[in-house]
């Protein structure tokens, strides 16, 4: 006898824990994150897209570090919401 467990939802609408093991759904989750950052901070997102397009391009280490540090709060907020760990 097997009992079916209910799908555990994440804190982002439309996503479930099982999606974390599905490459297509992970892409959708990534796209959701990207859209949120682009909306919240268009200048940061523009710089991030340039970095993603050519991460090995010559740029000062301080510029790369600054970009990562500026992106960190967006990722932190997204993960806090995703896993419902606000407290």
Secondary structure, 3 states (H helix, E strand, C coil): CCCCCCCCECCCCCCEHHHHHCHHHHHHHHHHHHHHHHHHCHHHHHHHHHHHHCCCCCCCHHHHHHHHHHHHHHHHHHHHHHCCCCC
